Amino acid sequence: MDQVDSRYGFISVDHSQNQHDVEIFLPQVMLDHLQIVQGSSVLVQGLSDQQSQILNIRAGKPSTPPKQFETHFIATLRFPNREGILHQFLTEAAENKIGFELIRTQGLRGEVMADVLCEGVVTPSFRHFDPAEAIALELQKAAKAAGGAVIAKYPINYTAVERGLVVSTSYVTYLPVLRGRYGKVNISTQGKSFGRVFKNFEGELHIVRTQVDLSRMIITIDISFSELIPYTLSFKATDLDPASPITEAILETLYEHTKSGGKEKVNIDAVEAYEYPEYHPNLAEEHIRPTATIEILFTSKTPLKNLKELASLVTESLNNKPWCGAPPKVEIIDLNEALKERKDMGVPEKLEWSVFRKYLHNERYAFVDHLGDGGFGYVNKYFDLKTMELVAGKYITRPTDFNKEEINVLRQQPLRRVPAGM
């Protein structure tokens, strides 16, 4: 019984002498799935593997090393949805010396049957070559007494584990497809045991594929995605005919103009398409029009040339379609270049070696964009994590006649809201 959610994350590495500091940025929704919050301790496997391109992350840390013949496990059980079933199962499990560290039913309940996700430790009553089978046999004894059954079971292996810490859950990006909120996991590891493949991430931020598996309570990170060059295509248009084949037309043009040696040069990795009513407070209600937005993340093994020209070709091709209304807006960006500039990403914490360089020295405001320069300094746009609004903050860089008391008064002033359209 797999319950999987796939998204994107980011990874970067910094090192000094034999110490490697790894930053992993995971979608906040994935951390929420596993109930991982800021300050949580996590376990990471895969960093010490010299060839591995897969990392596994899970919450918590083993409190004590397993004793002889003990097996840590995570399992899903299914019971009739009746009163007293969970109590009956736990009573039977205690008699069979099964210890639990986690039990979850939220979000897994059905009308007739209810699934229970549990994590713990078991000491099999007899030896078995297969740890998973030994877990199933012991859990099945307790589940059967309550009318239930074991649906999935997995032994937990705590070898080659690095410890990490969730230091922030306030990173925000506004890049197409990747927009959202991220939590950052910090891991420090020694150079001798550090995987060779991860050294390619030093000093730069790279996109990785992430996947959360609720049945195993782990987040898997695939770093092989970083070997490709990622791009996003953003499409926006109004007054389209219903059921217009927009995505199909975009892909057809994209493939046609990026062919190399008769083969498609790009691969589509993600598509997000949605429609919403676009309006302005000053316009009459009849001027509200449905607006279609499509965002496509695609990759190429080699760089694409002249992205503006490619976007123009897509726009021209769509304009010639009979179902296309107002001229669409099409933009294609190189995500690696966008991440280097970091204009669309922000962080409200101060880390000297962090790949995110722009911040306010507090826990409230996440950097969004640079607005402009003035006589005494410059103004940036920030996202207020408390009020959930865009605000403007001014840095005073020019020496002034302000005394310390006046400066303290200025520091206490709230940041101004950013006017619409900025």
C-alpha angles and dihedrals in degrees: 000000000000121000105185135173120186125201141137132273139171136243135192135171132209125182142190120185106315095341121099121193113199123197117198119184113201128185109264091229090061092051088049090054089059094038092243113156137177108296093027119140116230137187122229128196126189104042093104094049107106094211105023120122094184129083125190121203127187135169126263133007133261105270094206132004111264114265122235111299092005116130126199112216147174119208145168119223129187124214137177108268096248135129117271095016096119092048090050092051095047091049091052092045092054090054088053090051095245112153123203129209096173136021124179132177100155113121093006100081121117133187096254105016131032126208121217121199113203139174127195148104131289134189108209115229088226136018120269132184091221114060092197091055091048089053092049093051094052095043092045091059091058096038094049091056088060094044094258139120140213110255100177135001133183132179114228115230114204097187122122091013125165120198120231138180131218100230100174142009096188106088113124132190129186097191115131114272089000098064114128144077124303137194120217124225118199120204125179117198138169119260096235093062097038117119114250094226093059093061088078088072096062113134096353137084116238132188117240134181115249131193131183118209110197094189089061096029092228138121114221120205120200110198095181087090088073090069088070130069109244124211134176128213116202121197126186128173143149135211095036121160115254114271092013110174092234100146092047091051092048093050092046091054093042093052093043095054098041099050117133120191091351093303131102110264097199134061123207111231103171139005126194117184127172142149129222138169110262116203143152124223091235095053125087118253092252089063092064106112132185110253123203120212125187125181121187127188112202134168139213132192090220130037119273116230125230104001092189091058091049090051089050091052091052091048092049092048092052093046089060092057114103092224095054114105121181115015108278126232114234126182129176121193136182104237094204090057091045090053091050090055090043091198091137098047131073142185131191098207134081115238115157096209097038118125086228104078104173118079147127115244095249142070097251114064125060117199116246110163146337110256103185151293131272142183095277101030142308138297127229133188116237138181112236105222091197101051094023090229135124112252137178124234126191125212114207107213102158117087110256139184092249114130123218093265092053091047091053090051090052091050091056093056115106118241115262122250114254112243116244113274097029 
